[in-house]
């Protein structure tokens, strides 16, 4: 700073630097959120789109009716089913793959790494088309393979009991490569000498995993689980492409429900209310996760 | 495909250029008017073959056809309306006319039709023309008609002891049971795809009572009429006459006798000819829909052509509508798509008169019943389809399903009731 120059207020300078970012966040984040909140208190629909004179302020009616809509509860149940089964499965699959790739005995590591990661980067719509063939009741490969074990054909995408497991299977296959790469990096950062020490103490493969790998991988696993959980809560594209929410609405997720209300029927008031309910749920669950994480740290 | 993309790109560019030059109206760089025309499915493919003739007759007008898949068309049109990005003219499923009219997204066409030397309303099937009339005003002109009839395997039916398709529900059920007995436990009689609302809707329209009551203010699914239709539909699943699984290729499954009855529309005449195995071609035929007590109504489906009220080129758009509805253009269009014409002048064509599978449609078209003309009908149909699916899976009884369908319909119609009451008040 030049001697004798104007004294710059450090707080003012700070505000000047963050102002552009704050402005952008305000315009593109807070404003739309406020608009959506306002919209969720109205019955904004296709009639209102044609003529604003058809808009009514309905207060909390959208929320009250939402909580009385069986399909919304079903969508919520379907989403939780997907998260509770899908996230552990996905993490187990990616951890298994990462351990295999990290093992010294595995050859052709680069090839396998690429092969496992390939589903993550391919277009969901393209692979969904192929999976629909794999899951076909009478001509699909999966049922063909099951028939070797004497298991009769399963109507994967047509039976309400099997549609969600089929979607989970597909989603886990599609996504496990992403977490695998993160876990692989975590595994490779574990110092070799810990394993050597364990070896000297007479630890077998399982004991080494239990007492070295697992605790050292803890923070990575926590991050992976938070990422997966928030990703899996936003289940949409898989049922949209594979089942359109069917059969008997067994694969309608909260986001899919919101999409249908908002963009298929243009009930934007109801759709905004769904968005806020989903936000509240995810907020609560993230708080819970942070609580758990703190507990682990302590 | 490639050509189509380039044309679309050009119209986008044209719009961009026009927007940057405030003095210009929306013209292409070379001074041509570009008409944006959205058409669905097979019609969208075929209409591109008719466009060059129109462009030759109307120098200075270019037509950019965009094809929409049927499954996404309704939503695309609403989105285009919400985003103020409507095309100049478009194909419109005739059950959507009420919705588009309520939005004031489409032009009333009465004056244009009255002045047209090409169009003669009296020549059209009345039931089909009327699907385009909302509150006494005409909002679209029928492009083609479709209704649903029965496609069936006549050879198998004959083997089961039925030389012809029965005309009543009872006879039909017995025939299906006989077919099922013949084909065994791994095969079925009728295909009722879960993603289609049409089969259940046809059964419901064959009944005397209306689907909505009080001028479209409330659902009427609790009526004895609708419950009879739903019970019939449910029986086909309960008795194992219809498969629960999804079928990806009906023509293949028809050829292997996996299913032998299928309620469908005229576009499937061409598809059955093209895709049923050559050795099985002689087996399929069409028949009037069986009814509760004999031949009964089917749905009055089809597509209309409509002009967007936001279009800056309404005159040119109307000229294209007129061109596509000329008797000779329509004949070419029908020959290419297999669609059926809405005006009688085209029905005198020997190509149609001498085609056996078409005759069932001709007879059925004299007996069609329009669906309720309320803007919410499309979402009510979605509820109807879901409820049919739940009944098929045995997850809910017929009476409970009818009551719940009424409750959902009444909720959907709440805004309509409010709007109608407000209009009624002085």
Interface residues (C-beta under 8 A of the other chain):
Chain A: X43 X45 X46 X47 X49 X50 X51 X54 X56 X65 X136 X137 X138 X155 X157 X158 X159 X160 X244 X246 X247 X248 X249 X263 X264 X265 X266
Chain B: X74 X75 X78 X79 X81 X82 X99 X102 X103 X104 X105 X194 X195 X244 X245 X246 X248 X375 X379 X386 X389 X390 X393 X395 X411 X415 X418 X419
